[in-house]
Amino acid sequence: MTTQTDFDMPERILLGPGPSMVHPRVLRAMSRPLVGHLDPLFLQLMNEVQQLLRYVFQTNNQLTIPVSGTGSAAMEAALCNFIEPGDSVVIGVNGYFGNRLCDMAGRYGATVRRLEKAWGEVFTPDEIEAELKKGPARLVALVHAETSTGALQPMEGMAEVVHRYGALLLIDCVTSLGGVPVKVDEWGVDIAYSGTQKCLSCPPGLGPLTVNEQARQVLRSRKTPVKNWYLDLTMLERYWGETRTYHHTAPISMNYALLEALRLVQEEGLEARFARHRRHAELLWQGLEALDFSMHVPLAYRLPSLTTVRLRPGLDDLAVRKRLLNEFNIEIAGGLGELAGKIWRIGLMGYSSRQENVNLLLEALRKVTGG
């Protein structure tokens, strides 16, 4: 009979596209005793989670919740609730996750209109308007922070164009929320979603989602039921609303973790947090350039929380990353899709965004690549 032993997991230096490193306070929060998902104390915790999510989304939206599932569940919730079969949907595709949005929207019966750009480029309001002039759409979806390319999509003027043509504006904030400004109300965004494991530095497992009143009106006026029972916001909003009507068993420990992570964001302050992410990203960019690497995305729309760096000729992508992990305990990631084997993706998100991590990575890369 074999004897079981505890898992012995190393404390990795997580500098990839996610998950990021988790603050010790968040890990401690997850070890608190369980209560029921309708316990009065948990219901009180839900109120604070919602309040702090509004803070990081910079919104007053009443319907602001953590979906019980990863960021991909929040992505699916953001689509399935607002799409009915035959609806026209415009999706900006300039990376891997634009493709995922198209896949999901198509599964719910949408007529998907792909607006394509090279991986690493961004869209302009004029390009969105040119597409909308071709015909009406139910919604326009853009990836605010494209994790596969490291591009940060400018949002100024987008909502004005989208709303002029009667559509809803949806944005993917998975790699931006808590690391760069996400101004849902100021930008006029109707639907936005994220994940907990990136700049919020919480373990994966919840998907923050916010929906404004205009989008809720679209939801209420649906002609057909939402095709996904688990992610149906007409039911979820009753659990997270005043009635607290049972829908599913919420992941209690994950909500403990998210609350503590959001408290850390509030304690630091959004502006200070954004400045920290930018400062450490610039330190990384300068160090990489000194090692004769170039960035994939131009500085004007480069994402501070996730850097894509082009491999120098002759470097073996996988071999370098294996050495970083085995010799220095550092995780970075390779490229996805058409950028596979051409770039590395280096994340400085949340608790991972620290000067000592940047210095350690640069020194490790210097030794491993001969820079």
N, C-alpha and C positions, 0 to 999 in steps of 0.2 A: 504494500500500500504506500503510495507516494504522499509526501508531506507538502502541503501547499505553503508557499511563502508569499510575503507581501511583494507587490510590484516595486521595483527600485528604479524610479524614473529620475533621470538627471534633471537639474535645473538649467535647461537650455537658455542660451541668449537668443531669443526669438527676434530676428531681424528680417523676416520674410514678409509676405503680403497678408499674413494673419494665420493663426492667432498671434496677438502680441503678448508680451509678458504681462502678468497679472500682479497688481499691487498686493503685498501681504495682507493688507486690511480686507481686501476683497476675498482672498482665500479664507481668511478667518471667518468672514461673514457666512460663507457657505457651510461652515461646520456647526452653525447654530441649530438648536433642536427644531424639528419639524412641527408645524401646526397644520391644521386643516386649511384648505383653500377658501373656506367660508368662515374661518375663525375671525372674530372681531379684530384681533390684532393684525392679522394678515390683510383684512380689508382696509385697515388704517395704513398699512405699508403700501398698498396699491395706490392710495391717494398721493402719497409722497413720490412714488415712482412716476406717476403721471405728471405731477407738478414739475419734477426735475427734467423729465423728457421734453416738456414744453420749453423749459429753459434752454436746453442744448439745441433744440430745433428752432429756437427763437420764434415761437408761435404762441398764439392764444387758442389754438384749435382745441375744442372740447374733446373730440375723438383723437386722442393721442395715447397709444398703448404699446406695450411690448407683446408682439405676437409670440405665442408659445411655439417656437421653432427657430431655426437659424435665419440668417439674412435672406436666404433663398425662399423661405416660407413667407417672409414679409414682402418680397418681390412678387410672389404669386398672389398674396392677398391684395396687393396694390393693383393687380391686373384683373383678377377674376371677379372682383366686386363691381367693376365699372365697365366690363365688356359683356355684350350680349352677341349671340351669333349674327354674323353679317356686319357688325360694326367695323368701320374703317379706323385703323390705328396707325399713326405715323411713329416710327421708331428710329432714332438716330443710332446708326451702327458704325462705331469707330473703334471697336475692340471686342473682346470675348463676351462681355456681359451685355452688350447690345444684342449680340446674337442670341443670348439666353432669353432676353426679353421677347424677341421675335418668336422663339420656340414656344414659350409659355402662352403668349397672346394667341398664336395660331391654334393651340390646343383648346382654347375657349371659343373658337369659332370666328375670331376676328379676321378681317381682310387686312393683312399686314402690308404696310407700305414702308419698305426699307429705304432710309436715307443714308447712303453710304459715304464714308470718308476714309482716308488712309488711317491705319492704326497709329495713334499718337497725335492726330489732328483733332480739332474741335469744330463745332458748328456755330454759325452766325445766325442772328434773327432773320436776316434777309433770306438765308437758305431755307429756314423753316417756313417762312412766308411763301416762298416760291413753290414749295410742295403743297401747302394748304390752298393755294390759289387753284390747284388742279382739281380740288373737290373737298367737301367737308370731311371732318374726322371726329370721332368720339373723344380721342385723347392723343396727346403727343408725349412720348417718353424719351427722356435723355438721361445719360449716365453722367452725373455730376463729377464723380471721381472714378475714372476707369482703371480698375485694379490691374488690368492686363497691360496697360500702356503707360500709366503714370501721368495721364493728361487730366487737367482740371478744367472742366467746362464752364466758361463764363456764363452767368445767368442774367445779367442786366439786359432788359428789353425783351427777354423771351416770353414772359407771361403776357405782356401787352399784345404781342403778335398772336400768340395761341388763343387768347380770349377773344380777340377781334374776329376770329373765324369760328367762335362758338365751341372750342375744344377745351378739354381739361389738360393741365400741365402736370406731368408726373416726373419725378427725378429720383435716381438711385444715389443715395448718400452713404453707401456701405463703407467706403474708405475715406470719407470726409467728415462725418459727424463727430464732433469733439476734437478735431484736429485742425480744421480750417473753417472759416465762417460758413454756416448754413442758415440763411435768413429766409425761412419759409414765408413768413408774412410779408416782409419787405419786398421779396422777389415775386410775390403773387403766386407761389406754388400751390397747387391744389392737393397733391398727394406726394408724400415723400416717405421713403423707407430706408432702413439701415440695418446694421448687425451690431452685436455687442462686443465682438472679439477683435475689433480693429482699434480705432483711436479712443474708444471708451475703456479699453484694457480690462474687459470682463471676459470670462470664458465664453465660447460659442454656445448658443442655445436659445437666445431670444432675438427677436427682430423688431426693433423700434419702428413704429409706423404712425404717421400723422395725416389726417384728412380734414380738409376745411369744409365749411358749410355748403359751398357750391357743389363740391363732390358728393357730399351726403345727400343733397337733393337729387342728384343723378341716381344715386344708389336707391333712394326711396321710390323713384319713378320707374324702376326696372319693370319690364313686361314679363320677364322670366325669372325664376328663382336663381340665386347665385349657384353656380355649378359645383362649387367646392364647399361641402358642409362644414368642415373643420375651420375654414378660413372665412366663413360668411360673417361679414361685419355687422349685419343686421342682428345677429345673435351675440357676437362678441361684444358689441357696444352695450348690450344689456348687462353682461357680466361685469364690465369695467365701468358701467354707469351707476346711477343711484340705486337701481333695483338690485344689483348684484345677483342677477338670475344665473343659476348654475348652467354652465355650458360644457366645460371640460375641467379636468383636474390640472390646475396650473402647476408648473414646475416651481415648487416653493423655494428650494435652495438657490435656483438661478435668479429668482426675483430678489432674494437676500443679496446676492452678489451684485446685481444690477443697481440696487439702491445704494450700496456702498460705493460702487464705481461712480455713480452720478453725484454722490455727495463729494467725492474727491474732485470731480470736475468743478463743482460749484465753489469749493474751498479755494481752488487755484484761481478761478475766474476765467471766463471764456477768452478774453483778450490776452491775458498772460499765457494761457494754454496755447493759443494760436501762435503767439510770438515765440514760445519755446519750440514748437514744431518747426517753425520757419528757421529759427536760429540754428538748430541742429541739422536741418536739411542743407542749409547753405554751407555749413562746416563739412558735411559729407561731400557735397558737390565739388567744393574746392579741393578736398583731399583726393577725390577720384581723378580730377583733372590733373593734379600733380603726379598721379601714377599713370598718366597718359591714357585715361579712359575718357570717353565722351558720353554725354547724356542723350537719350533717345528723343526726349521732348524738349522743344525750345523753352527758354527761361520764362517767356511771357505767360505760358499756361502750363507750367510744370507743377506737379502736385507735391507739396512738401512732405506729406505723410508716406508717400510711396515713390521711390526713385527707380527709373528704369535706366540701366547703364549698358551700353553696347560693349560686347566682348571684343577685346583686341584680337587681331588675326593670330591664329595659331594656338589660342587658348582652348583647352578642353573644358566645356561648360560643366559637365557632370563631375569630372575629376577635381576641379577646383572646389566645387561645392561640397564634395565628399571630404576633402582635406579640411575645409573650414569647420565642418561638423565634427570630424574625428579628432583633429588636432587642437582646435580652439573652442569647440562646443558652441559654434555660431551657426545658426540656420539662416540662409538666404534662399531665394527660389529662382528657378529658371523661367523662361518665357512660356506663354501659352499661345496656342493656335499658330498663326503665321509668324509670330516672334519667337517660337521655340528654338532654342539653340543659338539665338542671336543676341539675347539680352539677359541680364540678371535683374530680378526685382528685389529691391532692398527697402524694407519697411522700417520707418522710425515713427511708431504710432503709440500714443498714450505713454504707458510706463516704460516702454522700450526706447522712447525718445529722450536719451540722456547722453551727455557729452562723452562719458566714459565708454559707452557702447560704440559711438562713432570712432573714437580713437582706437579702440581695440580692433574693430573691423578693418580700419584702414591699415593698421600695422600687420594684421593677419593677411590681408590681400597683398601687401607689399612683399611679405615672405613667400607666399604661395605662388604668386604670379611673376615674381622677379622684377617688380616695379621699382 
